[in-house]
Amino acid sequence: MSRLEQIVEPLLAWYEKNARDLPWRHGVTPYRVWISEIMLQQTRVEAVKGYFERFMQALPDVESLSSVEEKRLLKLWEGLGYYSRARNLKRAAALIMERYGGALPRSCDELLKLPGIGPYTAGAIASIAYGLAEPAVDGNVLRVLTRLEDDHSDIADAAVKRAAEKKLRAVIPQGRAGAFNSAMMELGATICGPNGPPECLCCPLRPLCIGYANGTAGDLPVKAAKKPRRIEERTVLVLTRDALLAVRRRPARGLLAGMWELPSVEGRLDDTKVIEAVRGFGLAPLRIAPLGDAKHIFTHVEWHMTGWRVTVEEPLEKEGLEWIDPRRLQSDYPLPSAFRAYLTLWEQL
């Protein structure tokens, strides 16, 4: 029996006793698995819980997701970031209604044809929802495997991930594919976690782990260093007139595509330049006050921001802004979290 075959029983026994109580693990359906896996991409489990439950209440099935207005969808997603994930969900839901009668396809090959679904998500849906013997290899699973085998290959290499999928497909237990994949992910998210040294003394696979035996588990996995994020300086303008707040729609392509934002301009502007920028919107500034600095980190870009509140006179037409009651930000206008700091500071003035 191979080393990987030997991990199956102790891993499943550990998972049965120690699995976290997560909302998507109740009432398992292909739709619930799909939504949860998309939400969990690059987002902490604790942050996803509330979003998942609200999303399920508002859009409980493929049909409701396929027909939801984008504005409402993005509002439900607000704060999770990576908004292309939400748009891909809606696009995929429309295709599922059109091609598969509203039911997610059962095979990985068909799942991979849907927007936003890659090999890991397809494997998770196929195994957890449909019980198919398909691997679901994410960063957590790669971490467990490289430590088990004392493997110093670069996990950023696609070939390494494909090799892991092949190894795991060969040992997935018949009839327990979903539990096995979930257990691998759970172990990698908790005991064999990403932040700090692994908790080897609590690990059910410690007797089988070469990385533990060799004292190298804490050095794994190996991953090529990422390119440093690009720094961009921006000035955020909180423009108000009477009791209204100005927002505008971002371009359809690029960072935060199609989202609503507080108007912003490139660079770090002083008060004189801010007044010029406001006039460039066709507005006449009455009062101006600084709102301080803030920072927001995206995957490849880091915004260093400074903010200003500017009270203006009645605007001219065609200034490219929409004037709204600020309370509508809670219900109608999905605003990226990058701008939340300035809303809070403005409300405190």
N, C-alpha and C positions, 0 to 999 in steps of 0.2 A: 504493500500500500504506500503510495507516494505521500510526501509531507503534506501537500495540499488536501489530499483525501482524508488525512488524519485530523484536519482542523474542523471538519464538518460537524461531528457530533458535539464536541465541547463548545463550539461556537453557538450552535442552535440552543443547547441547554442554557448557556449564559444569557442569550438573548431572551429566551422565554421568561427568565426571572428578572432581567434588568432593563428591558426595553422601556424607553421613556413613553409617557402617556401623551401622545400628540394627536391633535384633532383629526388629521388626515388618516390616522390609523384606525379610526372608527368608521363603520359603514363604508368600507372600501369599495370604490367603483373606479372604472378606468378614468372617468372624468375627474374625480377627486384626486387620484394619483397624479394625473397630468398637471392639474392646476398647482398642486403642492410642489411638485418637482420644478416647475418653471419658477415659482415664487422663491424657492430655496436656492436658486442659482445666485451665487455671490451675495447671499443675504443670510443673516444669522437666524437660527431656528426660533429663538425667542421673539425676534422681530416679526416673523412670518405668522405666528399663531393667530393674532388678532386680525390681520389682513385676510387670512384664509377663511376664517369664520364669517367675516363681513362679506367677502366675495361670494361665498356659498349661499348666503342668505339672499343676496341681490341677484346673483346669476347662478342658479342651482343646476343648470344643465347646458348641454351644447347649444341647444336651440336659443336659449336666452342670451348666451354669449355671442352667438352669431349675429343677433339682431340688435344688440345694445348700441346706443350712440357712442361714438368714440369719446366724446366729452365726458360722459358718465363713466365709461370704462377707465379713463385716465384718472378721474377723480377717485375711483375705488383703489387705484394703484398708487395714488399720490403718496410719496414718501418712501416707496420701495426702490425707486431709481431704475435705471436701465429700462426706460419706457418702451423700447422696441420689443421687449418681451410681451408686454400687454397687447401691442398692436399685432404681433405675430399670433397670439392666442386667438384674437378675433378673426384674423385671416384664416387660420387653421380651422376654426369652428365653422366658418362658411363653407370650406371645402369638405368638411366632414358631413355637413348637412347635404351638400350637393352630390357627393360621391358615395357616401357610406350610410345614408339614411339616418344620420344623427348619432351613430355609434362609432366610437373610436375603433379603427381597424385592429385586428388581433396580431398581425405579423409585424415584425420589426421592419421588414422591407417597405411595407405600406406606411407605417408610422413615420419612417424617415422621409417620406415624400411630403410631409406636412411642414409648414413654416415653423421655425423655432424648435423643432425636435431633432436632436442629434442622437448619436449612438447610445449615450448614457440614458437619456430620457426615454428613448424607445425601449431599451432594456428594462428600465424600471417599470414602465407601464405593462410591458409584455409579461414580466415575471410576477409582479405584485398583484396586478389586476386580473391577469389571465392565466397565471400559473405556468407559463412557458419557460423552458430551461434556457433563458437568455441572460448573459451577464450584464451587470450595470456597474460600470467602472468609472468612478469619479475620483477626486483627489483623496478622499478619505480611504477608499479601497486601495488605491495605489500606495498610500502611506503604509497601510497594514501589510501589503504584499512585499514591498521593498524591505521592510524591517524583518518580516518572517524569513526572507531568503537572503538577507544581508546583500541586497542588490543595489549597487551604486550607479546604475544607469540613470540618465537624465529623464525624469518623468515628464518633462516638457516635450520630449520627442514622441511624435505620434506612433512610431513603431513600438515603443515601450508599452504604450497603452493597448495597442492591438495584441501584443504578445500576452499581456495580462488578461485580456478578454478571452483569448484562446485557452489559457491555462484554467481559468475559472469555469468556462463552459464545460470543460471535461469533468469537473467535480461537483457541479450543481446537483444536489440530491433530487431524485425523482419525486414529484409531488410537493416539494418544499422550496421551490425556486425563489418565491417571493420572500419567504422567511430568511433564506440563506443570504440573498442580496441585502435585505434590510439589516441583517445581523452584521454583515461586513461593514456596511455604511455606519451603523451604530457604534461598532467598536472603534472605527476610525475617527468618529466625531467625539468620542468620550474618552475611553481608556487610552487609546493609541492616538491621541489628539494632536492638533497642529501647533498649539501654543505651549511652549515649554516641553520638558522631557516627558516621554511616555510613562504612564503609571504601570510599569511592568509587573509589579508585585500583585496587582489586582487583575491581571490579564489572564483569561482562560486559555490563551494560546502560548503562554510563556514557556511551557516545556518543549514546545515545537519550534520556538523562535530562534533562528540562527543569529539574528541581530542582537538579541538579548544575550545569548551565549558568548558572543564575541565582543560584547560591550560597545557595539556600534549603533544600536537602535536610536539613540539620541541624535546621531549625526545624519539620519535618514528621514525623508527621502532627499535625493540630490535633485536640484532643479536649477536650471540656468537662471542667472540674475536677470530681472526685468530691466528694460530700458527706463531711465529716470523719467518721471512725469514732466511734461512741459508746463512751465509756469506762465499763466496769463494774468495780467492786471486788468481789473474792470471797475468801473464806477457805477453803482446802482442808484437809480433815481426814484425816490418815493414821491411821486407827483400827486398833489391833492388840490381840489377846488371844491368849495362848499364842503359837503360831506362825502364826496366821491373820491375814488382812488383810480389812478391810471394803470392799466395793464395792456400788454400787447402780445400778439401771437408770434412765436419764433418761426424761423423759416422751416419749410417742410423737410429739409435735409440737414444733416449735421447733428451736433450736440444738442440734446433736448429738443429734437425735431418736433415741430408742431405744438409744443407746450406753450402755455401762457406764462408770462414773466413780468416782473417789474422792469420797466425800461432800463437798459444798461448800455454803456458805451465802453469801448476799449480804452485802456490806460487809467492812470491814477490822476484824477482831475482835482485842481484846487477850486476854491469858490468862484473865481473869475471864469475858469474854463467850464464849470458846471452851468453857470448862467448862460454862457454861449451855447452849450449843448441843449439847454432847455429852450432857448430861442430857436434853435435848429428844428425843434419839433413844432414850431409855429406858436409857441406859448410865451406869455409875458410873466416873468417871475415877480412875485410880490415879497416873499420872505424865504430865507434859506437857512438851514441849520444842519450841521454835520451829524451823522449817525454812527460814526466810528468804523472800525475795520472788522472784517470777517474773512474766513477762509472756507472753501469747500473743495473736497477732493473727489474727482472722477477717476475712472480707470487709468486714463492716459494723460489727463490734464488736471492741473491744480489752479483754482481761481483764488487770487489774492484780491479781495474786494475792499473798496471804501464806499460808504453810503452817504447820501444827502437827502434830506426832506426839503422839498420845494413846494411852496404854496403858489398857485398861479391864478391868473385871471381867466375869465371865460375863454375857452380855446377857440382858435380858428378851425375851420373844417379841414379835413384831409391831413391831420397831423399824425395819422397812423396809430392812434391810441384808442382804447375803449375805456370809457369812464363807468365805474361800477360802484355799487354800495359794497363796502368791504366785507359785509356779512355774507355776501354771495361767494366769497372765496371758500367758505366752508361747504358749500353745496354744489356750485356750478362751475368753478374755474380751477382746474388742476394746476397747482403752482408748485414747481420743483422745490425741494427742500433747500436748495442753495440760497433761496431768497427769504427763507423764514426768519432768519436772524434780524433782517431789516424790518419786517412786519412787527416783530416783537418790540424792537427799539422804538419804532414809530408810535406804537400804541402806548408806550411808556412816557412819551413826551407830554 
